[in-house]
Amino acid sequence: MALGLEDALGDAITRGVLSGPTESQPQLSAAHWQVFSGGHPLPNEGSLAAARAALDLLEQANAARAVVVFLVSGGGSAMIESPSSDDITLADLQTANQVLTSCGARISEINSVRRGFSALKGGGLGNRVTQATAFTLIVSDTNPGDEASVASGPTLSPAADAPNALAVVRKFQLEPRLPRSIMTSLTSSTRRQTDSDSIKVPIAHHVLLDNQTALAAAADHASSLGLVARIESKICEQSIDEGCQLLLESESGELTCFISGGEFSCPVRGPGRGGRNLETVLRCAIILDQTCAHCVVLSAGSDGLDGNSPAAGAIADETTVGRARAIGLNAQDFLARSDSYTFFERLGDLIVTGPTGTNVRDVRLVLRGTGSGGRSRRQAAVSRHQEHE
């Protein structure tokens, strides 16, 4: 996004602040940009430094009555952060984010809690624009119409029906696991929501890319390979066990690529490595081993990283668990300790892309078909793929 803006505006950019993963930072003009290595999925010192630089830049923009462009992308919640209270330490922020991202809550629920202990989220950063002119460009990792949840909405007001932070804490029994300073801030922020001072000044925004963009691109490519492509829009934010069942319920007489996206909610139960995409594929592999249905499943994060692993996701079919069993791996054991990354690493079935520099949620593909034309279609698809490679 920063490179695109620099290409479009060139020297018209007076100064910018960027915070992103170290692995995906672009080569930007040093004369224009301050670049910080923010943390993901947990904030770090770079996240705090980026916030200080951004606030300083907004002060200058207000004084100059300048034009401010906010570039907000999915996965940015931890990249730039300023706690709502001096009592909240970086360690407190890291603990809170670790608890939230591993409890199985939906992203809208996680963000409602994040907003409660941040001075920037929920429009807090945008509220610092008082004399400048500002607008926001978004690469979205949320549902259409829920742009206020992208990176926890630094420039947009939360939706009127956004979850209540303390209700989310109670629902997932998080209070004993959250630092006291975080709970104090959440209680205070809930009270502040009833004050007129909490009304945000609206900043115009435009969505550049979202999950639907990725799914449509996947469908177009599947069609170009001779497959029937079907986007399953209803499979999106289910719990991971329900989502995996739905993925494998789709039937077709022709060789069909069923495409879905979003983010399954996936609580972490053990100390292993992996994330919701790797666990989705592992769960599907276990089901396919039991049913012996011929099917190929792929699930990957569009940012190139899944959970605490360096992989984007994995691929499996009905032979996966059997192949694992043959080399002494018990799929259920890996599932129980949330160690899906190690399972697929040992099988050689990981999808490793490295950080992509963007985030439009997950993409899941299910390839199956039982019709008489399935074999010829599959052969044609393989042939086209080899030509493409």
C-alpha angles and dihedrals in degrees: 000000000000092000090050092051091048091050090051100043105023113176091002085084105090097183139342141187121214129184120185145128113303092233095058103038112133128225100261130173107279088209092062108031141060106203124201131186100230122192127254131222086356124040118245138185089284090058091055093044091051090053092052091050092048093051090048090050092051090053089055092046091052092050091050094040086231133166114262123199116196115203108199125179138176114275093033099115094098096033096080123023143161117177119235091232135038087229091069112089129199088253089055091051091049093048092048093050092046091052093047098048093048101043098081097247122146118256092252089056093046091050093049089060094042090055090056095066101031130089091202107042126084092036095315094126093045090050088067089069104094107145103015128083112245143180135170132232114199138199098195131216093176138077120287109278093022098090089133087074095058106111085348091295106281092181103024132074116245116258115269090244096046114141118268110252097222091046089056091049090053094044093056096032092238102149096091089051099046122083115257092242090057093050091049090053093047091053091049094047091052089056091047092056089074093055121097089227089072092070108115127223104242118244119196116243140187129199112226100180137000142167092283088059090057095044092050090050090050091050092050092051093046089052091050088057091056097259129132104246122206125178111213100205094174092064101079124104105012124135107276096251092051092042093054091051090052092048091058097042096073113107132192136171090216130057099275134182107214109201128196138159144178123091128292115217107246122180116208113237104172145026097262132113126263144068143232094294095052091044091049091056092044092051091048091049090054091050092047091050089056097045098035088217113160105242141133120216128192127178125174141161114245091223090063095244130089120200112305093339132096092231128092093215142293146257130233144167137183091290096055100089092042091053089049092049090053091061095043101264120139109207094200091055092054090047092051093055095041090244101135092135093062091046094056093037090061091049094047091236101121124124107223118179103147120232111328097201094238139067127208097155127262130324121209126189127191117187117195143134138156104189125116090253093054097091096049091045090050092050091048091049092051091048092051091047091052090050089050092050 
